[in-house]
Amino acid sequence: MWLMEPSTPPPLKADVAPRIYVLDGYLPSRQWPEIESAWQAVLANCESISRWSDPAATPRTLALEHWLCDQLGWQAVALDGLSCWQLDAHESDLTRLTDPAWATPQGLLLTPCHFYVRLDHVGVSSLKDRDLNQLEANALLASLNDDLASWSTWFGSNITLVSLDPMHWLLSTDTGKLDLQGCALAMAEGLNVEQYLAQGSAAKIWRRVLNEIQMIWYEHPVNAARAQEGLLPVNALWLGGALRPGPQIVKRRFRLKGQKDYVKGLERYTHKSEDQQPCELVIMSLEADQLRPEIVHHGLQTLQSAISTAPAEQAFELLVCSDHAWEHYRVVSDQRALKKARLHHRLMRWLGGK
């Protein structure tokens, strides 16, 4: 729910776009007494712009995805499909992405994965033990070719499966109309997949296709070889976000520094305009197993150091996220500049005294 009105970009100072630091995964540590003083030091010079938390019991977008969509002017959707735009290993595939024939939001990301059955639920796991290589991906994809015609009949339009690289596949149709909404695999991993599978009027058909894929790949040579290596079998394709999740002309552009594939792809996907200065987005991410006081404290110190040593005219914003909530702040740079001026004044007095 919104605790404040949705944010609008703050005014730029001296034509310098803000640098936005994203502390992704840090928000749960805000209440830890061990690092309370470190958080107070970071937020002392910050004023809140807006904040959000997802009231849904099983949310389908990550907090960082939600904030980015808000800033871009898009409806909140899964953004992992943008990861396709950062691929530069195969130039021919990039040419295909920019071809007008592909200019449709119905190109949907598919990720080879592993479904498993427990007593009370079906779960999903990424192939963290070892990704597919290109030969394996090609073999698995080829095994589905004979069934594409039947599946196209079910959907009412010709569907196509393409492997852009071994772990980035695309589902598309010749009509551009496929009512399916997916979510990031990272949201569903380790949980009951029932709440995270594709939604939309074609969702039941997609589940039917998934059942077919499981049967086709059950004894596939690729999985036989993986079993000999002690690796998880590949028995499903996880349906994620759209290749084109929103308009390429956006409210706010970003120049990105981060390791997330979809964040890298966002910069390539969005339209570049001379009238729109991109904001630098610096993402500092913590996984759940990294969320420890000493690591959080180090990250906060790194942030404070970066802000305090930057040029006085540089504007800053701060986004603090958990999986399903975010808080967006503006760093009050006038206070930062005043502190630097006082430090400079003291230094000059000390030098003069010498």
N, C-alpha and C positions, 0 to 999 in steps of 0.2 A: 504494500500500500504506500501511497505517497504521503510523506510527513510534511512536505513543503511542495510548492508549485513546481512542475517540471522545469528544469534548468534551461537558461539561455546563456550562450557564451558571453563571458564578461568582456568589457571593452579592452582593446589592445592598448598597450603603453608604448608610445614612441614607435608605432608601426612594428613592434616586435610581438610575434605571436607567442602565447603562453607555452611554457613547457609543462606538461602534465605528468606527474609521477603517479604511477598506479601500484599500490601495495596490494597485490592480488593474493588472497588467502590470509591476510594479516588481521582482518577485522575481529575474528573470535578472541584474539589476545588483548583486546581493548580493556577487558575487565580483570586482567591478571594483576594481582598486587605486586608481583616481582618486578614488573616493568611499567607500573603506573606512572612513575616520574618521567620515564622516557617518552611515553605517549603525551603526557602533559606538556613536555618541552616542545614536541612536534606540533601539537595543536594550539599552543598558546598564541601563535601569530596567524591562526587560520580563522576564517569566517565561513560558516556553512552556506553552501549554495542550494543543495537539495539532498535528499536521501530517500532510499527506497528499500522495501523488503517484500518478498513474494509471499502472499498469504496462502498460496496453494499448498496442499499437503504433498503433492508431487509436481513441483514446478518443472517446466520443459525448456526453460532458457537459463543459462548461467548468468550470474549478476553482471559480469563484465560484458557479456553479449547484450544484456538489457541496456546497460549504460551506453554502450557504443551505438546501439540502435536509436536511443533517445537523442544522442548528440548528432547523429547523421540525419535524423528526421525520418526514420523508418519505423514500421511496426515491429514490435519485439519478436524476433524469430531466431532460430538457430543460425549461427554464422559459420559453422565448420565447412560449408560448401565453398566458402571463399578460399580455403586452403588450396584449391585447384589452381588459383591464379598465381600462386607463388612458385609453381613448378617451372623450372627452366631447364630440365634435363632433356626434354623433347620439344624442340622448337615447332615441329609439325603439330603437336597437340595444342600448343599455345595459339598457333594460327587458327586451329579449329575453334578454340574458345572465343576468339574475337570475330569469327565469321558471322555475318548477319543471320545465317540459318540457325545459329545457336543462340541468338539473342532472345532468349526466353527464360523466364524464371523456373521453367519446368525441368531444367537440367538439375538432377538431384544427386548428391554425393552418396556413394555406396562404399562401405568399408568392409573388407573381408574380416570375419570375426568367428568366435566360437560360442555357440549356445550350449548350456549345460542344464541338466535336470536335477533338482533337489526334491525332497519329500513334499514341500509345500509351494514350490515356485520354480519357474524357469528363469535362469540368469544368463548374462552375457559377459564375455571377457574379450578384451583386445588380444592381439597376438604379440604380447610383450615378450614371450620367450624367444620368438624370432619372426620378423616380418616375412612375407612372401618375397621371393625374387621374381624377376620378370618372366623367366621361363615357367615357373609355377603358376603365376597369374595368367599367363597366356593359355596354359593347359586347362586350368579351371574354367576360364571364360569360354574356350572352345567347346567344352563339354555341355554348355548351355544352349549352343546355337540351334540345335534341333528342336528345342522347345519354345523358342522365341515366337514362332508363328501362333502357337496355341495361346501363349500368354497375351499376345497382342489382341487376339479375339476376345479374351476375358476383359481386357481394358477398353476395347472398342477403338483402339488406335494402334498403329505400329510402334512398338517400343524397341529401343536400341540400348545395348550395354556396351560401354567402351572402357578400357583400362588405360587411364592417362599415365599411371605408373602402378607398380604392384599393389599399393595400398590405397590408391585413389581411383575409384571407378565412378562412372556416371550412368544414370538412368535417364533417358529422354524419350520423347514421343514425336511423331511427325506432325501432330496437331498442336503441340505445345500446351495441351490441356490434360493435366493429370492432378487430380485433387488428392495430394498426399502431403502431409506436413510431418517432418521428422524432427529429431533432436540429436544433440551431440552424444556420441557414444560414451564420452566421459561422464555424462550425467547418469547413465543407466548401469554402468559397469559395477558388478557386485551386488546389484539390487534385483528385485522382481521386475522383469522387463515389461510386464503387462501394462504398466502405466506410461511406458516410454516408447512403445512401438508406434509406428506411423499412424497418424490420424487423418481423417478426411473421408469423403465418400468412396474412395478407392482402397481404403485401408484393408477391408476384408479380402479383396483381390490380391493385395500385396502379401498378406499372410498366406494365402493359398500358394503364391509363387514361392515364398520362403519354404513351405513344406516340400514343394517339388525340388528345390535346390538341395535341401537336406538329403533327400533320397538319392539324387544324382551324385552328390559328392561323398556319400557314405563310404563307399569302397574305392574312391578315386585313387589312382597311383600317387598323386601328390600327398594325400593323407596317409597312405601306407608308408611312404618314405618318412613323413613327419613322425609317425608313430614309432618307427625304428630309432629315431633320434630322441624320443621321449618328449616330443612337442605336441601341443594341443592341435587337434584336427580343425580344419577350416570347414565349417558346416553351415554358414549363413553369410548374408550381406546385410550390414546395418545401414538403415536408411537415415541419413542426416539432413543437413540443410541444403538450400538451393544454391546452385552455381551463381545465380543473380538474385540475391535476397532483397534487393531494393534498388531504387534509381541510382544511376552512376553519378548524377549531379546531387550533391549532398549539402546539408546546412553547414557542416564543419568538416574540414579535411584534416588528416593527420599524417605526419611523417613519423614512422614507427620504429621503435627499438624494442624488440622482444623476441622470444623464441617460439611463440605460438604460431602455428602454420597459418591459421585463418587471419591473424593480425598482419602477417607479412603479405598475405594475398589482398587484404583490404586496400592497401596503398596502391597496388597495381590496378585494382578494379575500379576505384573511384575516379571521377573525371577531374583532370587537372585544369585549374583556372588561374590566369594571371591576377585576377581580382581577389582571389581567395588564398590568403597566406596559410600554409599548413601549420598546425600546432604539433610540436614534438611530443610524442607519447612514449614515455620510458616505463616499461613494465618490469616490476620486481615481483616475481612469483614464488610462492611457497606451496609445496605439496603438503598434504595432511601430515605425513610422517616427518616433515621438516619444521612443523609448528612447535618450536621449543623456545623458552624465554631467551636463551643466549643468542639464537639465530635471529629472532625478532628484534632484539636489542641492537644487534649489529646492523640490521637493515635500517632501523630508525636512525642510528648514528650516521650511516652512509648517506641517507636522505638529508639530514640536517647539514652535513658537511657540504653536500652538493649545492644546496640552496644558499648557504651562508657565503660561499666563495664565488657565486655567480655574479655577473655584472649587475649593478644596481637597477638598470633599466629592464632587466629580464623579469617578466611576469611569470608566476607559478600558480598551478592548481594541483590539488591532491585528491586522488580517488582511492578509498580504502574499501576492499571487497572481502566478502566471504563467498561461499557458493551461491547464496540466494539473497544477498543483501549488499547494498553499497551506500557509501557516504561520500559526497562530493564537496570539496572545500576550495576556497580561494585563499592563497597565501597573501596576507596583507603586507605587501612589499614595502609600503611606507615605513612600517615598523622595522622591517629588516634593514632598510637603508639608514634609518635613524640609528640603529644599533651600530652599524658599520661606521657611521659618521662619528659617533661617540668614541668608538675604538680608535679611529684615526686621530681624533682630537687628543686623546690620552697619549697616543704614541708620539705625536708631534710635541706635546708638552714634555714628555720624557726625553726626547731627543734634544729639545731646546735646553732642558736642564743640564744635559751633558756638556 
